[in-house]
Amino acid sequence: MQNNDMPKVSVIIPVYGVEKYIERCARSLFEQTLEGIEYIFVDDCSPDKSIEILERIIEEYRPRFAGKRNVVRIERMLTNSGQAAVRKHGIQFSTGEYVIHCDSDDWVETDMYRLMYEEAKRTDADIVMCGYKATDGVRVFNECYHQQTNKAKLISSLLTLHESWSVWNKMCKRSLYDSDIVYPTLAMGEDMVLTTQMVLNAQRIAVVNKALYNYFYNPNSITNVQSESSRYKHWKDSAENAKIVFSIFKKKGLEHEYANELGYLKFLQKELAGDLARKKKYSKEWLEMFQEINWKTFSNPFIPNYRKLKYFVKLLLAQLL
């Protein structure tokens, strides 16, 4: 039973270098139709005016929070630590019945948290998921929705990327974070680590079949034109976080039940760095990573044939370098 003094939902928002976007994000959060929200902004030593802008918006909305039992706080990291550490920091401060994340260059529909919370209470769900749009604010590039509420099927869909493992469209009971959670330390694929554990720990899962979250996608951003060193780091970080997932399934005795799905995830790590495999300085490392999947890839039902073919061409070329 919920304590009346307990916030209904804690929203955790990392802040770093988003002075162009933080106002849009904050206003969408503060306009929520749900009352009793705890907003936890975590400043990751942002070098720009993000926090200054945020503080101005908070002061503007403070009178409107009166009587709504909404709480806004800004926590600060001592050093720049990256999004994975920032989210963990925010979770530790959260006191809501449910927890959800929001990236500070994104924004949410005004009824997002009300609809998700009401669905959570109606179904007594441990996790409620909603759809999202990938948009630059003018054009919508893609809309994605969750279909699975069956736990086993959802785990399979998450591991094979048929459904998104992002944390910002999944409202989870705070109690799920109190169990034996392994937090990622690297930034690429950290959502995969958290979401997988949340679903494994959940009993009931529900869906709000509306696109309520707006993921800011800028096709011209620097992250979409990465340098070779950046691609290498992203590959290594993603692989390390994938290893955490493998260890979790092994600890829970589920590695055989989801062998093909986990094999797909290993394949994905190799595929992520496929262009690096063609370079001599990376080829050996690429060949040795998850080499146990090489021949199993042939029989994996989750990998399309054309991707299997491309993988084996890269495999042969890397061996020749």
BAFI-228870 format. One record per residue (C-alpha): residue in three letters; z, x, y. Coordinates in steps of 0.5 Angstrom, whole numbers, plus 500, padded with zeros to 3 digits. Each point is the difference from the previous one (the first is absolute). Layout:
% BAFI-228870
ALAZXY;...
***
This chain:
% BAFI-228870
MET500500500;GLN498503507;ASN506501505;ASN498497506;ASP501506504;MET495504496;PRO493500503;LYS495496496;VAL495506500;SER500507502;VAL494503503;ILE499508499;ILE495503505;PRO499507500;VAL498503507;TYR496506502;GLY494501504;VAL498493501;GLU501499508;LYS493496500;TYR502495495;ILE508500500;GLU500494505;ARG495496496;CYS504501494;ALA507499503;ARG497493503;SER498497494;LEU506502497;PHE505497505;GLU495494500;GLN502498493;THR502493499;LEU505502495;GLU507500503;GLY505505497;ILE496507500;GLU503507500;TYR494504503;ILE502508499;PHE495505503;VAL501507498;ASP497505505;ASP497506496;CYS501504506;SER494497503;PRO497505505;ASP497495505;LYS502494504;SER501495494;ILE507499500;GLU500499508;ILE495495499;LEU504497494;GLU507500504;ARG496496506;ILE498495495;ILE507499497;GLU503499507;GLU494495501;TYR502496494;ARG507500500;PRO502494504;ARG495496495;PHE504503494;ALA507496502;GLY502495495;LYS495503495;ARG504505497;ASN495505500;VAL502507500;VAL496506503;ARG502507499;ILE496507501;GLU503505495;ARG497507501;MET499506495;LEU502507502;THR494503498;ASN493498499;SER500498493;GLY494495498;GLN499493498;ALA503500493;ALA507503503;VAL500496506;ARG499494495;LYS506502496;HIS504501506;GLY499493503;ILE501497493;GLN507503500;PHE502497507;SER497493498;THR505494498;GLY495494499;GLU500496494;TYR492502500;VAL497506502;ILE493501502;HIS496506504;CYS495500506;ASP496506502;SER500501508;ASP493500501;ASP499493496;TRP502493502;VAL502494496;GLU499492501;THR505497504;ASP502495494;MET500506495;TYR507501498;ARG502493501;LEU495498494;MET502506496;TYR507498500;GLU499493499;GLU496501494;ALA506505498;LYS505495500;ARG496495497;THR498504494;ASP506504500;ALA496506500;ASP502507500;ILE493502503;VAL495496504;MET493503502;CYS495497505;GLY493502501;TYR497505506;LYS494501504;ALA497507501;THR498499508;ASP499505506;GLY502494504;VAL493497501;ARG497500494;VAL503499493;PHE497505495;ASN504497494;GLU505495497;CYS504501494;TYR505495497;HIS505500494;GLN498496494;GLN506502494;THR507498500;ASN500502493;LYS504506500;ALA497504494;LYS493498503;LEU502502507;ILE502507498;SER493501496;SER497497507;LEU503505504;LEU499506496;THR493499499;LEU499498508;HIS498493498;GLU506498505;SER502504506;TRP507504499;SER501500508;VAL507498501;TRP499497507;ASN498493497;LYS505500495;MET507497502;CYS505502495;LYS508499498;ARG504505503;SER504500494;LEU493503496;TYR501506505;ASP508501497;SER497502493;ASP499507498;ILE494501505;VAL496506500;TYR497501507;PRO494504501;THR500506505;LEU493501501;ALA495495504;MET494499496;GLY501494495;GLU508499502;ASP499493500;MET497500493;VAL507503498;LEU504495503;THR496494499;THR500502492;GLN507500500;MET501494504;VAL496496495;LEU503503494;ASN507498502;ALA498493502;GLN501494496;ARG496495504;ILE494501504;ALA497495505;VAL493500505;VAL499497506;ASN492499500;LYS499502507;ALA498506504;LEU506501504;TYR500508501;ASN494503505;TYR499507497;PHE497504506;TYR494504497;ASN496504505;PRO494503496;ASN499505506;SER507503499;ILE502507498;THR503498494;ASN493498498;VAL496506501;GLN505505497;SER500508499;GLU500503494;SER507503500;SER502492502;ARG496498494;TYR504505496;LYS507498502;HIS498493499;TRP498501493;LYS506504499;ASP505495503;SER497494496;ALA500504494;GLU508502501;ASN501493501;ALA496497494;LYS505505496;ILE506496502;VAL497494498;PHE498503493;SER507502499;ILE503493502;PHE496497495;LYS502505495;LYS507499502;LYS500493499;GLY496501493;LEU494496503;GLU495506499;HIS496498494;GLU500492502;TYR496502506;ALA497506498;ASN493498502;GLU502498507;LEU504507501;GLY494504497;TYR496496506;LEU505502505;LYS499508497;PHE493499501;LEU500497507;GLN504507502;LYS494504497;GLU495495503;LEU503501507;ALA499507500;GLY493500497;ASP497504505;LEU505505500;ALA498501493;ARG493503502;LYS504506504;LYS501506496;LYS507501503;TYR502493498;SER497499493;LYS505503496;GLU506496503;TRP495494499;LEU499501493;GLU507501498;MET503494504;PHE501494495;GLN495504495;GLU503495494;ILE495495503;ASN494503499;TRP497497494;LYS505494500;THR496498506;PHE494498496;SER504494496;ASN504498506;PRO498493502;PHE502500507;ILE495505502;PRO493498501;ASN495503496;TYR496503507;ARG507503502;LYS501503493;LEU493503500;LYS501503507;TYR507503498;PHE497504494;VAL494503505;LYS506503504;LEU504502494;LEU494504497;LEU498503507;ALA507502502;GLN500504493;LEU494503502;LEU503503506;
***
